[in-house]
Amino acid sequence: MKKRFWTKTASSALVVALLMAANVPTATVGPLQFGLSVAHAEDAKQAATDLKIDAPVGLLMDAKTGQLLWSKDEHAKRYPASVTKIMTLLLTYEAVEKGEKKLTDVVPISNNAYGVEGSSVWLDPKEKWTLQDMIEFIAIPSANDACVATAEFIGGSEQAFVDRMNKKAQELGMKDTHFADSNGLHDPNHYSSGYDIALMARELITKYPQVLEVTKTQSKTIRDGKFKLENTNHVLGKIEGMDGLKTGFTDEAGNNLVGTAERNGMRLIGIELGAKDDNMRVNDSIKIMEYGFSNYKPVTVIKKGDAAPDLAPITSGVDKEIQTVAQSDLVIATKNGSPDLEKKAVYKDVTAPVTKDQVVGELQALQDGKVVASVPLVAKQDVEKGSWIRLMFRGIGHFFGGLFSSIGNAFN
Protein backbone atom coordinates (compact mmCIF):
# COMPACT_ATOMS: atom_id res chain seq x y z
CA MET A 1 0.00 0.00 0.00
CA LYS A 2 2.80 2.38 1.02
CA LYS A 3 4.78 1.43 -2.08
CA ARG A 4 1.78 2.27 -4.29
CA PHE A 5 1.34 5.59 -2.46
CA TRP A 6 4.93 6.67 -2.99
CA THR A 7 4.84 5.51 -6.62
CA LYS A 8 1.77 7.67 -7.28
CA THR A 9 3.33 10.58 -5.40
CA ALA A 10 6.55 10.38 -7.40
CA SER A 11 4.61 10.06 -10.67
CA SER A 12 2.53 13.10 -9.79
CA ALA A 13 5.64 15.07 -8.89
CA LEU A 14 7.23 14.16 -12.22
CA VAL A 15 4.15 15.29 -14.16
CA VAL A 16 4.00 18.57 -12.26
CA ALA A 17 7.73 19.04 -12.77
CA LEU A 18 7.42 18.56 -16.51
CA LEU A 19 4.56 21.04 -16.66
CA MET A 20 6.58 23.52 -14.66
CA ALA A 21 9.58 23.04 -16.90
CA ALA A 22 7.61 24.39 -19.83
CA ASN A 23 6.54 27.47 -17.91
CA VAL A 24 9.17 28.05 -15.25
CA PRO A 25 10.29 31.62 -16.05
CA THR A 26 8.34 34.46 -14.47
CA ALA A 27 8.42 38.06 -15.65
CA THR A 28 6.23 40.87 -16.88
CA VAL A 29 4.92 39.28 -20.04
CA GLY A 30 2.00 39.65 -22.39
CA PRO A 31 0.98 40.49 -25.96
CA LEU A 32 2.99 43.44 -27.23
CA GLN A 33 3.35 45.36 -30.46
CA PHE A 34 7.00 46.18 -31.03
CA GLY A 35 8.57 49.18 -32.66
CA LEU A 36 9.75 52.53 -31.37
CA SER A 37 6.55 53.90 -29.90
CA VAL A 38 5.28 56.73 -27.78
CA ALA A 39 2.18 57.44 -25.74
CA HIS A 40 0.83 60.96 -26.18
CA ALA A 41 1.09 62.55 -22.77
CA GLU A 42 -1.81 64.45 -21.25
CA ASP A 43 0.78 67.13 -20.52
CA ALA A 44 0.36 68.26 -24.14
CA LYS A 45 -3.10 69.51 -23.25
CA GLN A 46 -2.00 71.02 -19.95
CA ALA A 47 0.86 72.81 -21.70
CA ALA A 48 -1.67 74.69 -23.84
CA THR A 49 -1.80 77.34 -21.13
CA ASP A 50 1.97 77.84 -21.40
CA LEU A 51 1.94 78.88 -25.06
CA LYS A 52 -0.44 81.15 -26.94
CA ILE A 53 -0.51 81.59 -30.71
CA ASP A 54 -2.85 83.61 -32.92
CA ALA A 55 -3.45 80.91 -35.55
CA PRO A 56 -6.42 78.62 -34.89
CA VAL A 57 -4.36 75.41 -35.00
CA GLY A 58 -0.91 74.62 -33.62
CA LEU A 59 1.20 71.64 -32.62
CA LEU A 60 4.64 70.74 -31.29
CA MET A 61 6.06 67.22 -31.68
CA ASP A 62 9.31 65.46 -30.85
CA ALA A 63 10.41 64.14 -34.24
CA LYS A 64 12.35 61.17 -32.89
CA THR A 65 9.55 59.60 -30.86
CA GLY A 66 6.38 61.27 -32.11
CA GLN A 67 5.78 62.55 -28.60
CA LEU A 68 3.14 65.30 -28.63
CA LEU A 69 4.52 68.15 -26.51
CA TRP A 70 1.92 70.86 -27.09
CA SER A 71 -1.17 71.25 -29.20
CA LYS A 72 -4.10 73.50 -30.05
CA ASP A 73 -7.08 71.93 -31.87
CA GLU A 74 -4.75 69.39 -33.47
CA HIS A 75 -7.62 67.29 -34.88
CA ALA A 76 -9.65 70.18 -36.32
CA LYS A 77 -10.47 69.77 -40.01
CA ARG A 78 -8.28 72.12 -42.05
CA TYR A 79 -7.34 72.63 -45.69
CA PRO A 80 -3.60 71.89 -45.94
CA ALA A 81 -2.91 73.82 -49.17
CA SER A 82 0.70 73.27 -50.30
CA VAL A 83 1.60 71.49 -47.05
CA THR A 84 0.13 68.60 -49.07
CA LYS A 85 3.45 68.50 -50.90
CA ILE A 86 5.06 66.82 -47.88
CA MET A 87 3.20 63.67 -48.91
CA THR A 88 4.18 64.17 -52.55
CA LEU A 89 7.83 64.39 -51.51
CA LEU A 90 7.48 61.37 -49.23
CA LEU A 91 6.12 59.18 -52.01
CA THR A 92 8.77 60.46 -54.41
CA TYR A 93 11.62 59.42 -52.12
CA GLU A 94 9.83 56.15 -51.44
CA ALA A 95 9.62 55.38 -55.17
CA VAL A 96 13.37 55.97 -55.46
CA GLU A 97 14.09 53.80 -52.42
CA LYS A 98 12.03 50.95 -53.89
CA GLY A 99 13.92 51.19 -57.18
CA GLU A 100 10.86 52.30 -59.15
CA LYS A 101 12.58 55.55 -60.18
CA LYS A 102 15.98 57.21 -60.00
CA LEU A 103 16.78 60.78 -59.03
CA THR A 104 18.61 61.15 -62.34
CA ASP A 105 15.57 60.14 -64.39
CA VAL A 106 14.27 62.83 -66.76
CA VAL A 107 10.65 63.68 -65.91
CA PRO A 108 8.35 64.32 -68.88
CA ILE A 109 6.33 67.54 -68.73
CA SER A 110 2.75 66.90 -69.85
CA ASN A 111 0.22 69.48 -70.96
CA ASN A 112 -1.57 68.92 -67.64
CA ALA A 113 1.57 69.91 -65.73
CA TYR A 114 2.27 72.77 -68.12
CA GLY A 115 -1.16 74.29 -67.60
CA VAL A 116 -1.62 73.87 -63.86
CA GLU A 117 -2.61 77.01 -61.96
CA GLY A 118 -1.01 78.58 -58.90
CA SER A 119 2.66 78.75 -57.92
CA SER A 120 4.87 77.47 -60.68
CA VAL A 121 8.37 77.28 -62.14
CA TRP A 122 6.81 77.54 -65.62
CA LEU A 123 7.85 74.09 -66.79
CA ASP A 124 7.98 73.72 -70.56
CA PRO A 125 7.43 70.34 -72.27
CA LYS A 126 10.53 71.09 -74.35
CA GLU A 127 12.76 71.28 -71.24
CA LYS A 128 14.53 68.36 -69.61
CA TRP A 129 14.48 68.22 -65.82
CA THR A 130 15.42 65.34 -63.53
CA LEU A 131 13.44 63.95 -60.62
CA GLN A 132 15.95 65.62 -58.27
CA ASP A 133 15.15 68.92 -59.96
CA MET A 134 11.44 68.29 -59.38
CA ILE A 135 12.07 67.69 -55.68
CA GLU A 136 13.79 71.07 -55.49
CA PHE A 137 11.00 72.79 -57.42
CA ILE A 138 8.39 71.30 -55.08
CA ALA A 139 10.28 71.96 -51.83
CA ILE A 140 11.72 75.45 -52.44
CA PRO A 141 9.27 77.61 -54.44
CA SER A 142 6.34 75.18 -53.94
CA ALA A 143 5.75 74.60 -57.64
CA ASN A 144 2.37 73.07 -58.48
CA ASP A 145 3.42 72.17 -62.02
CA ALA A 146 6.36 70.16 -60.68
CA CYS A 147 3.96 68.25 -58.40
CA VAL A 148 1.72 67.23 -61.29
CA ALA A 149 4.68 66.23 -63.48
CA THR A 150 6.16 64.17 -60.64
CA ALA A 151 2.82 62.56 -59.78
CA GLU A 152 2.27 61.53 -63.40
CA PHE A 153 5.82 60.23 -63.71
CA ILE A 154 5.61 58.05 -60.58
CA GLY A 155 1.94 57.07 -60.59
CA GLY A 156 1.18 57.01 -64.31
CA SER A 157 -1.47 59.66 -63.77
CA GLU A 158 -2.10 62.25 -61.09
CA GLN A 159 -5.19 60.39 -59.91
CA ALA A 160 -3.26 57.15 -59.52
CA PHE A 161 -0.66 59.04 -57.52
CA VAL A 162 -3.39 60.58 -55.34
CA ASP A 163 -4.64 57.07 -54.66
CA ARG A 164 -1.15 56.25 -53.40
CA MET A 165 -1.26 59.33 -51.21
CA ASN A 166 -4.50 58.24 -49.57
CA LYS A 167 -3.20 54.71 -49.10
CA LYS A 168 -0.06 56.04 -47.43
CA ALA A 169 -2.15 58.28 -45.21
CA GLN A 170 -4.04 55.23 -43.99
CA GLU A 171 -0.77 53.38 -43.33
CA LEU A 172 0.47 56.29 -41.23
CA GLY A 173 -2.73 56.45 -39.19
CA MET A 174 -3.82 59.78 -40.66
CA LYS A 175 -7.49 59.42 -39.74
CA ASP A 176 -8.40 63.08 -40.34
CA THR A 177 -7.10 63.21 -43.92
CA HIS A 178 -8.27 62.80 -47.50
CA PHE A 179 -6.30 63.94 -50.54
CA ALA A 180 -7.83 65.01 -53.87
CA ASP A 181 -4.71 66.28 -55.69
CA SER A 182 -0.92 66.21 -55.47
CA ASN A 183 -0.25 69.89 -54.77
CA GLY A 184 -2.92 71.21 -52.39
CA LEU A 185 -4.98 73.35 -54.75
CA HIS A 186 -8.30 73.83 -53.03
CA ASP A 187 -10.89 71.09 -53.20
CA PRO A 188 -13.64 70.60 -50.58
CA ASN A 189 -12.69 66.94 -50.47
CA HIS A 190 -9.03 67.70 -49.77
CA TYR A 191 -8.47 68.13 -46.04
CA SER A 192 -6.31 67.15 -43.07
CA SER A 193 -5.47 68.17 -39.49
CA GLY A 194 -2.48 69.47 -37.59
CA TYR A 195 -1.90 66.08 -36.03
CA ASP A 196 -2.06 64.18 -39.31
CA ILE A 197 0.26 66.66 -40.98
CA ALA A 198 2.75 66.10 -38.16
CA LEU A 199 2.60 62.35 -38.79
CA MET A 200 3.51 62.66 -42.47
CA ALA A 201 6.14 65.33 -41.76
CA ARG A 202 7.79 63.08 -39.18
CA GLU A 203 7.74 60.16 -41.61
CA LEU A 204 9.42 62.24 -44.31
CA ILE A 205 12.23 63.73 -42.25
CA THR A 206 13.04 60.59 -40.27
CA LYS A 207 13.03 58.19 -43.24
CA TYR A 208 14.51 60.58 -45.78
CA PRO A 209 16.51 63.23 -43.88
CA GLN A 210 18.24 64.18 -47.14
CA VAL A 211 15.16 66.25 -47.94
CA LEU A 212 16.32 68.76 -45.33
CA GLU A 213 19.31 69.63 -47.49
CA VAL A 214 16.75 70.86 -50.03
CA THR A 215 14.19 72.45 -47.71
CA LYS A 216 16.81 74.54 -45.92
CA THR A 217 17.79 76.21 -49.20
CA GLN A 218 16.60 79.80 -49.11
CA SER A 219 17.19 80.49 -52.79
CA LYS A 220 18.94 79.23 -55.92
CA THR A 221 18.92 79.97 -59.63
CA ILE A 222 18.13 77.79 -62.63
CA ARG A 223 18.09 78.28 -66.40
CA ASP A 224 21.61 79.69 -66.47
CA GLY A 225 20.87 82.12 -63.65
CA LYS A 226 17.86 83.65 -65.38
CA PHE A 227 15.23 82.21 -63.00
CA LYS A 228 15.44 82.41 -59.22
CA LEU A 229 13.83 79.93 -56.85
CA GLU A 230 12.79 81.62 -53.58
CA ASN A 231 11.89 79.51 -50.56
CA THR A 232 8.39 80.28 -49.29
CA ASN A 233 9.44 79.39 -45.70
CA HIS A 234 10.38 82.77 -44.25
CA VAL A 235 11.32 81.34 -40.84
CA LEU A 236 14.54 80.02 -42.37
CA GLY A 237 17.47 82.05 -41.09
CA LYS A 238 15.42 83.54 -38.26
CA ILE A 239 15.91 80.86 -35.60
CA GLU A 240 18.76 78.49 -34.80
CA GLY A 241 18.64 75.04 -36.37
CA MET A 242 15.68 75.67 -38.68
CA ASP A 243 16.02 73.60 -41.87
CA GLY A 244 12.49 72.91 -43.11
CA LEU A 245 9.89 72.05 -44.00
CA LYS A 246 6.89 73.35 -45.98
CA THR A 247 4.45 76.23 -46.27
CA GLY A 248 0.97 76.40 -47.75
CA PHE A 249 -1.58 79.04 -48.70
CA THR A 250 -4.99 79.30 -50.30
CA ASP A 251 -7.80 81.69 -49.51
CA GLU A 252 -9.72 78.85 -47.88
CA ALA A 253 -6.76 77.43 -45.92
CA GLY A 254 -5.09 80.62 -44.78
CA ASN A 255 -1.34 80.63 -44.18
CA ASN A 256 0.11 77.29 -43.05
CA LEU A 257 3.62 76.32 -42.04
CA VAL A 258 5.23 73.05 -40.99
CA GLY A 259 8.60 73.85 -39.46
CA THR A 260 11.38 71.64 -38.16
CA ALA A 261 14.61 72.43 -36.37
CA GLU A 262 17.30 70.55 -34.47
CA ARG A 263 19.38 71.67 -31.50
CA ASN A 264 21.61 69.62 -29.21
CA GLY A 265 20.42 66.36 -30.71
CA MET A 266 16.72 67.13 -30.29
CA ARG A 267 14.62 67.64 -33.42
CA LEU A 268 11.20 69.25 -33.12
CA ILE A 269 8.31 69.66 -35.54
CA GLY A 270 6.24 72.80 -35.12
CA ILE A 271 2.99 73.39 -37.01
CA GLU A 272 0.62 76.32 -37.34
CA LEU A 273 -2.41 76.32 -39.63
CA GLY A 274 -4.76 79.08 -40.71
CA ALA A 275 -2.79 82.25 -39.92
CA LYS A 276 -4.34 85.35 -41.47
CA ASP A 277 -1.09 86.46 -43.13
CA ASP A 278 2.57 85.55 -43.52
CA ASN A 279 3.67 87.71 -40.56
CA MET A 280 1.37 85.79 -38.22
CA ARG A 281 2.54 82.53 -39.76
CA VAL A 282 6.19 83.39 -39.15
CA ASN A 283 5.65 84.77 -35.63
CA ASP A 284 3.54 81.82 -34.50
CA SER A 285 6.01 79.33 -35.92
CA ILE A 286 8.90 81.00 -34.10
CA LYS A 287 6.89 81.01 -30.84
CA ILE A 288 6.16 77.30 -31.13
CA MET A 289 9.74 76.27 -31.91
CA GLU A 290 11.33 78.51 -29.28
CA TYR A 291 8.84 77.28 -26.68
CA GLY A 292 9.90 73.74 -27.43
CA PHE A 293 13.64 74.32 -27.18
CA SER A 294 13.28 76.50 -24.08
CA ASN A 295 11.07 74.10 -22.14
CA TYR A 296 12.23 70.64 -23.23
CA LYS A 297 15.54 68.82 -23.21
CA PRO A 298 16.60 65.52 -24.79
CA VAL A 299 17.09 62.65 -22.33
CA THR A 300 18.76 59.45 -23.48
CA VAL A 301 16.93 56.53 -21.90
CA ILE A 302 19.03 53.83 -23.57
CA LYS A 303 21.43 53.61 -26.49
CA LYS A 304 21.38 51.04 -29.28
CA GLY A 305 23.12 47.87 -28.09
CA ASP A 306 22.95 48.75 -24.39
CA ALA A 307 21.73 46.02 -22.02
CA ALA A 308 18.23 46.05 -20.55
CA PRO A 309 17.94 46.22 -16.74
CA ASP A 310 16.37 42.74 -16.48
CA LEU A 311 16.96 39.38 -18.16
CA ALA A 312 14.34 37.93 -20.51
CA PRO A 313 12.73 34.64 -19.41
CA ILE A 314 12.87 31.86 -22.02
CA THR A 315 10.56 28.84 -21.94
CA SER A 316 11.98 25.38 -22.78
CA GLY A 317 15.44 26.69 -23.58
CA VAL A 318 18.94 25.51 -22.70
CA ASP A 319 19.16 28.83 -20.87
CA LYS A 320 16.30 29.92 -18.62
CA GLU A 321 17.06 33.63 -19.09
CA ILE A 322 19.06 35.70 -21.56
CA GLN A 323 20.46 39.19 -21.83
CA THR A 324 18.66 41.60 -24.16
CA VAL A 325 19.78 44.87 -25.71
CA ALA A 326 18.04 47.92 -27.19
CA GLN A 327 17.33 47.68 -30.90
CA SER A 328 17.85 51.44 -31.33
CA ASP A 329 18.43 54.60 -29.34
CA LEU A 330 15.58 55.88 -27.21
CA VAL A 331 15.85 59.64 -26.70
CA ILE A 332 12.88 61.47 -25.22
CA ALA A 333 12.05 65.16 -25.05
CA THR A 334 11.47 65.83 -21.35
CA LYS A 335 10.01 69.01 -19.94
CA ASN A 336 12.26 70.95 -17.60
CA GLY A 337 11.43 70.22 -13.96
CA SER A 338 9.45 67.06 -14.75
CA PRO A 339 9.98 63.85 -12.72
CA ASP A 340 12.89 61.58 -13.65
CA LEU A 341 12.23 58.82 -16.16
CA GLU A 342 12.11 55.21 -15.01
CA LYS A 343 13.01 52.18 -17.12
CA LYS A 344 11.07 48.91 -17.22
CA ALA A 345 11.72 45.83 -19.34
CA VAL A 346 8.54 44.10 -20.49
CA TYR A 347 8.84 40.72 -22.19
CA LYS A 348 6.40 38.63 -24.21
CA ASP A 349 6.10 34.86 -23.87
CA VAL A 350 9.14 33.46 -25.70
CA THR A 351 9.74 29.76 -26.30
CA ALA A 352 13.09 28.39 -27.45
CA PRO A 353 14.68 28.29 -29.94
CA VAL A 354 15.56 31.99 -29.99
CA THR A 355 17.85 33.64 -32.53
CA LYS A 356 20.19 36.53 -31.90
CA ASP A 357 18.55 39.93 -32.60
CA GLN A 358 15.05 38.44 -32.33
CA VAL A 359 12.63 40.89 -30.74
CA VAL A 360 11.55 39.48 -27.37
CA GLY A 361 10.19 42.51 -25.54
CA GLU A 362 10.44 46.22 -25.10
CA LEU A 363 12.02 48.74 -22.79
CA GLN A 364 9.45 51.22 -21.52
CA ALA A 365 10.26 54.71 -20.30
CA LEU A 366 7.84 55.79 -17.58
CA GLN A 367 7.11 59.12 -15.99
CA ASP A 368 4.75 59.31 -13.02
CA GLY A 369 3.88 55.67 -13.69
CA LYS A 370 2.78 56.37 -17.27
CA VAL A 371 4.51 54.93 -20.34
CA VAL A 372 6.00 57.82 -22.30
CA ALA A 373 7.84 55.85 -24.99
CA SER A 374 9.33 52.44 -25.67
CA VAL A 375 11.94 50.71 -27.79
CA PRO A 376 12.20 47.01 -28.84
CA LEU A 377 14.54 44.72 -26.92
CA VAL A 378 16.33 42.00 -28.90
CA ALA A 379 18.10 38.81 -27.84
CA LYS A 380 21.84 39.22 -27.43
CA GLN A 381 22.51 35.55 -28.23
CA ASP A 382 20.99 32.39 -29.69
CA VAL A 383 19.17 30.03 -27.33
CA GLU A 384 18.67 26.40 -28.34
CA LYS A 385 15.71 24.34 -27.22
CA GLY A 386 16.58 22.26 -24.16
CA SER A 387 16.44 18.44 -24.20
CA TRP A 388 13.51 16.80 -22.42
CA ILE A 389 15.90 15.34 -19.83
CA ARG A 390 17.29 18.78 -19.02
CA LEU A 391 13.80 20.25 -18.83
CA MET A 392 12.53 17.39 -16.66
CA PHE A 393 15.30 17.73 -14.08
CA ARG A 394 14.94 21.51 -14.15
CA GLY A 395 11.24 21.08 -13.44
CA ILE A 396 11.88 18.60 -10.65
CA GLY A 397 14.35 21.00 -9.08
CA HIS A 398 11.86 23.85 -9.21
CA PHE A 399 9.06 21.64 -7.89
CA PHE A 400 10.92 20.43 -4.83
CA GLY A 401 12.49 23.85 -4.31
CA GLY A 402 9.03 25.37 -4.23
CA LEU A 403 7.71 22.53 -2.06
CA PHE A 404 10.41 22.92 0.59
CA SER A 405 10.03 26.70 0.49
CA SER A 406 6.28 26.33 1.14
CA ILE A 407 6.94 23.91 4.03
CA GLY A 408 9.48 26.32 5.50
CA ASN A 409 7.06 29.21 5.26
CA ALA A 410 4.40 27.14 7.02
CA PHE A 411 6.60 26.92 10.11
CA ASN A 412 7.53 30.61 10.15
HELIX and SHEET records of a PDB file:
HELIX    1   1 LYS A    2  ALA A   22  1                                  21    
HELIX    2   2 ASP A   43  GLN A   46  1                                   4    
HELIX    3   3 ALA A   47  THR A   49  5                                   3    
HELIX    4   4 ALA A   81  THR A   84  5                                   4    
HELIX    5   5 LYS A   85  GLU A   97  1                                  13    
HELIX    6   6 ASN A  111  TYR A  114  1                                   4    
HELIX    7   7 LEU A  131  ALA A  139  1                                   9    
HELIX    8   8 ASN A  144  GLY A  155  1                                  12    
HELIX    9   9 GLU A  158  GLU A  171  1                                  14    
HELIX   10  10 GLY A  194  LYS A  207  1                                  14    
HELIX   11  11 VAL A  211  THR A  215  1                                   5    
HELIX   12  12 ASP A  278  ASN A  295  1                                  18    
HELIX   13  13 TRP A  388  ALA A  410  1                                  23    
SHEET    1   A 3 SER A  37  VAL A  38  0                                        
SHEET    2   A 3 LYS A 370  ALA A 379 -1                                        
SHEET    3   A 3 THR A 324  ALA A 326 -1                                        
SHEET    1   B 4 SER A  37  VAL A  38  0                                        
SHEET    2   B 4 LYS A 370  ALA A 379 -1                                        
SHEET    3   B 4 VAL A 359  GLN A 367 -1                                        
SHEET    4   B 4 GLU A 342  TYR A 347 -1                                        
SHEET    1   C 5 LEU A  68  LYS A  72  0                                        
SHEET    2   C 5 VAL A  57  ASP A  62 -1                                        
SHEET    3   C 5 MET A 266  ALA A 275 -1                                        
SHEET    4   C 5 GLY A 254  ARG A 263 -1                                        
SHEET    5   C 5 MET A 242  THR A 250 -1                                        
SHEET    1   D 2 VAL A 106  VAL A 107  0                                        
SHEET    2   D 2 TRP A 129  THR A 130 -1                                        
SHEET    1   E 2 SER A 219  ILE A 222  0                                        
SHEET    2   E 2 PHE A 227  GLU A 230 -1                                        
SHEET    1   F 2 TYR A 296  ILE A 302  0                                        
SHEET    2   F 2 LEU A 330  LYS A 335 -1                                        
SHEET    1   G 2 ALA A 312  PRO A 313  0                                        
SHEET    2   G 2 GLU A 321  ILE A 322 -1                                        
END                                                                             
